[in-house]
Amino acid sequence: MDLLNTLVDKGLRRELPTRDEALAVLATSDDDVLDVVAAAGKVRRHWFGRRVKLNYLVNLKSGLCPEDCSYCSQRLGSTAGILKYSWLKPDEASRAAAAGLAGGAKRVCLVASGRGPTDRDVDRVSDTIKAIKDQNENVEVCACLGLLSDGQAERLRAAGADAYNHNLNTSEGTYGEITTTHTYADRVDTVQKAHAAGLSACSGLIAGMGESDEDLVDVVYALRELDPDSVPVNFLIPFEGTPLAKEWNLTPQRCLRILAMVRFVCPDVEVRIAGGREVHLRTLQPLALHLANSIFLGDYLTSEGQAGKADLEMIADAGFEVENAGEVTLPEHRVPSGGGCGSHAQDGCGSHDGAGCGSHAEAGCGSHEDGGVCGSVSAAPAEVPAAVAEAPADARTDLVSVRRRGAGTDLAPNA
């Protein structure tokens, strides 16, 4: 297929595809999906080999968010039966992080629901970062706390944070249909604040909220312009009790096409499969590893993920290997000369997120479909609508499972 050969050549040169080319990837048929995966896989392997970076989420504060993000189970008005708790103490967060690190995670993503942190919240998170790094010298830490005020990114960096996650989620043109309590411009501003403070910026999207192909291309092109180190791709988890509970718009093949389009537009950045992969990719998850070079290990913020052991077996069976703490995630040309994110493990983060942390569809702040720091979005009214369309007959509602273990509980985490 001439289109795919062209896109491979451009990806190897870090050349931006045209919008028509990006749209054409999304428009390919299911019959051609393996060809699309094979082509985008060449670009992925050129820049990242067969390494898979593991990230681990710690939900520092769950639920009770004042923002009205339509996709988020932690939103104002949500009736989803999720865990609700206030700030974990630094030692509690450090113990939760240790489980993910023992399972092979290289980065810990610290996420908290809410519009954005107060200065006291920044102090809390700074103490947590110190507690985690005191126990794990080479760990990367990404914070995902919502919209940042002036000076807060610098304080997080001084406390030892390597990265900051804040997702754009959807296109600027449709943002107002997804949230009303803050703007697309607010999100862009926070990503720019993280960049300016020397943090590795992580910013991504949520697919499956009813957006068009044009919307998906718009948000991925906007992300390329922002130039984050990590782009988490979340797939909406339609939680009951949220306005988007009946939005089942994704097939495994469409998810693969979306990931391939992101890889072609952002060839040399960390592309992370975040929240919703188990729900929508299902048995095709191993194919997605040929497109993305990063995933979350275990559970997400408010939903359960695939067993951590199964994640590791999937990576090995697909012929990939877990990236270790001594390896640099990003290609050399993206590594700051002074170390920093993506350089040496001891010098700073090695890549990043989704994926900063916020990667996941439900996984990171402001990220997930259900996941994020809820400061994310929703054009729906604050209260959940009483009447919504029926979910399609083939909706896999059985795969949506609320997290009942790990942070905020007395049960062992999944890692």
N, C-alpha and C positions, 0 to 999 in steps of 0.2 A: 504494500500500500504506500503510494508516494507520500501521503500525508505523514505517516509514521516515520518514514525514512528522513523526511525533512525535520520533523520534531526531534528525532534522535540527534541529528547533526547540530541543530541549534542548542540542544541541551548540553552537549559535550563542549560547546563554545560559550555557554552561559548567555546565549542570545535569546531575547524575549520573543516568544511566538506571537503571531498576529492574533487578534481577537477571534477572527474567523477560524483560525487553526485550533484555538482552545475550544471554541464552541463545537467544532467538528469532532473533537475527541469525545465530548459528552453525547454527541448524536450518533456515534457508532452503534452498530447493532450488537445484540447479545452473541450472535454468531462470530463476531470479530473481537470479542473481549479478550481472548487469549493472545491475539496478535497485539492488542493495545498494551496488555500487561508485559509482554515480552519486550516491546519497544521501550516503554518507560523503565523497565528493569535494567536495560543497558545503561541508561542515564544514572539510575540509582547506584549501580555497581561501579560505574566510573568514578563517582565522587565519594562513595561510602563503602565500597567493597561488599562483603557479606556480613558486616557487623550490624547488630541490633542493640540499640541503647535502651536500657530498662529504667523506667522512672516510677516513683512510688508516691502516692498521694496521702497526705495527712490532713484530714478535715478538722481544723483547729476550732471552728465554731460553726455549728450546723443549724440551719433553719432561721426563722425569725427575721427574715430580711425585709426591709422597707421598700425595696425596688419591685417593679411589677413585670419582670421578665417572663414572657409567655411560656417559655420552654422549661422554666426552672421549678423544681419541686420545693425549693426553699423560698420562693417568691411570696410577696404579700398576697394573702388570700388563698394560698395553696391549701388544699385539703388532703394532699398526699400524706400517707402515714409514715413519714420519715423520722429519723432520730432528730431530736431537737436538744441542743445543749449549748452552754456558753463556753468561754475560752478554756481550752485545755491548759494546764500548768506546763511550764517548760519541761519538767521531768516526764510528765505524761506524754507529751508530744515526742520527746526524745525516745521513749520506749516504743512508741508506735512506729517511729521512723526506723528503729533498729530491726524490726521484723522485715521491712522491705529491703534494707541493705543486706541482711543475712540471706535474702532470696536472690541477690544478684543485682539489685538496683544500684545505679550509679548516681542518680539524682533524686532528691527528696523535694516534693512540691508542697509547700505549706499554704493551705487555702483557708479563707475565712469568708463567710457570707456577710453581706452588707454593702452599702453604697460605696464606702471607702473607709480607711482607717483614721481614727483620731490619733493625735500624737501619743496618747497613752497606749493605744493599740500598737503603734510602731515600737514603743518600748517593750511591750509584751513579746512581740515577734522577734525583736532583737535578742532578748534573753533566750528565746527558744532556739534561734539560730546558733547562739553561743553554746547552748547545752548540747545540741546535735553535733556541732563541729568539735567540741571538746572530746566527744566519744568516738568520732569518726573523722580522722584528719583529712582524708582526701575526698570527702563527700561534696557534691555540688548541692547547693540549696537555692531553690527558686521560690519566691514569694508571690502569692496571688491574693491580693487583699481588696481589689476594687479600684476605684478612681483615686489617684494620688494628688495630694496638695503639694504646693511648692516646698521643696526641701526634704520631703519624705523619702524620695528615691535615694538621695544622697545619704540619708541616715541609715537606710537599709543596707546600702553598699558598705558603709563604714562598719556596720555590725557583722559583716561577713557574707551577706547575700551575694550570690553570683548572678542571678537572673531574676527577671520580673515578668509574669504572665498577665496579659490583659488582651482578650480576644475582641476582634471586630465583629465576629459572629455572622453578619450578613451584610448585604450591600448598603451603601449610603441611601440609595433610592427607596429601599423598603424598610429601613431601620425603624421608622416611625410606626410601622405596622406590627413590630415585634416588642417594642418597649416605649413607654411614655415618660418615665421618670428621669431619664438622662438622654443625651444625644450621641449620635455617631461621632461628632466632633469631640465630645468629652473622652471617648475611648481613644481616639487618635492622639489626643493631648497626653494621656497617661503613657501610651507606648513611647511617645517622644521624650517624655520626662525620664523614663527608664533608660533610654538610649543616652541621653545627655548626662546622666549620672554615672555612666560607665557600666551599667548593668547589661547583661545579655538580654535582649528583648525577645519575648516569646509572644506571638499573637497569631490567632487562627480563626477558624470559622465553625459554624454548625450547619450541616446539610440535612435536608429532610423536613424543613419547616414550611414547605409549600412554595418555596422560591422557584424562580425560573432558571433555565440554563444561563441566561444573561446575568442574573443576579449572582450566580456562583462565579462566573468569570469576572464580574465587577469586583467582588470582594477579594478574589485571589490576586487580581492585578493591583488592587489597592495595597494588599499585603506586600507584594513584591516592591512597591514603591517605598513602603515603610522600612523595608529591609530588615526584618527580624532574623535572628539566627535560627529560630525554631518556629515552625508552623504546625500547630496541632489541628487535626481534622476530626471534628466530632460529628457523630451521626445521632440525630435527635432520638432520645429515649422518651417515648410518649407516656409520661406518667399520668395515671388517673389522678384527678384532682387538680390538673393544670389545664389552661386553655387549649393547649396543643395535644391533648390526650388522644384525639382521634386522627392525628396526622401520621398515617402510615404510608409514606410515599417512596420508600426506598426498597430496592432489591439488592441482593449481593452483587449482581453485575453492575448496577448503577453505582454502587459504592466504589467498586474497582475503577470505573471510568472517572469518577470524581478524584480519586487519589492519583490516578495517572495524569489527569489535567493539572493538578497541583504540582506534581513532580516536574512536568514539562515547563511550567511557568516559573517554578522555584527550584531549579535543578540542583543547586549546591547548598541548600539549607536543610536543616533537620526537619523532615516531615514526620510527624508523629500521628499514629492512629490513636485516637483518644476515646472518649466515651461512646458507647453504642456499638462497638465493633462486634461484640458477642451477639447482640440483638439483630443486627442487620447483615453483617458479613457471614456470620454463622460458620458453616463448614468450609467456606472459602477464605477464612482468615489467613491460612498459610500463603495463598496467592498474594495477599496484600503486603506481605513482607518483601515481595519483589518491587514494591513501589515506595513503601515507607521504610525508614531506617530506625524507627523509635516507636515504642509502645509503653503503655502503663502496665505495671505488674499488679495482678490481683484486683482488689476492689477499687471503686471510684468514691466520689464524695457521699452520695446518698444511695447509690445502687451497687449491687454486687456484680463483680466481674468473674471471668473464668478463673478457675483455681490457678494459683501461682505455679504449681508444679506442672499443670497442663500447658501454661504459657511457655515454660522452659522446654518441655517436650516438643511442642509445636515448632519452636525455633530450631531445635536440633534436627527434627525430622525433615524440615524443609531445606536443610542444608546451610543454615545460617549459624552464626555464633554470637554469643553475648559479648558486648563491648565491655572491656574491663576498665578499672579506675585509672590505669596507667596510659590508656589510649586517648588520643585527641579525637573528638567527634567530628569537628568541622574540617573541611579541606584547608590546606595551608594558607591559601590566599585570603581566607576569612578569619584567620587567627590574628589578633592584635599583636604587634611586635613586642609589646611589653608583657606578654603573658595573657592574662585576662581569660574571658570565657572562651572555651574552645581550645585553649592552649594546653599547658601541662596541668595534670590533675591537681597538682599542689598549688598551681598558680591561679586557678579559677575554674569556673565552670567549664565544662567541656563541650558545650555545644550550643545549645539551645533555644528551650520550651518555651512546650506543647508544649516547645511544648512546655517550656517553662512550665510551670505547672499548670497551667491552666489549660491544659491541653484539652483535655477530654471533653467530649461532648458533654459529658456530665462530669467531666472530670475536672475541670479546673475552673478557676475562678473565672467567672464571666465566660466560662467556656462552654461548658457543656450545655448540652441540650438540656440536661437537667442539672448540669453540673455546676454551674459556676458560681463564682462569686456572684451572687446574684446581683449584680449591678449591672445586669446585663440587659435584658430587654423585654419589652412586650407591649405591644401596642394595644393589647387587650386591656379592658378596664381592670382596676385592682381586684375586683371580685371575680371569681371564676364563673363563667357563664353557666346558667342552669341547663340550657339546651344546646347540644352540639351534635354534629353529624355522627352517624354511626361509623365505627371503625370497619374497614373492609373485612370480609370473611376470612381472608388469609393472614390477617394481622397476627404476629407472634407475641401476643400479650403475655403468654406463659414464660417468655424469656426476660420480662421486666421484673426484677427482684429487688426489693428495698434492702439496703444494707442493715444488718442487725448485729454485726460483729466489728471488732477493731475499735478505732478511736470513738470515745464516748460510751463504750460498753465495757463489761467485765470479761468479754469473750476474746479469745485470741484472734488477731487479724488474719486475713488471707494474704499470703505473700509467697 
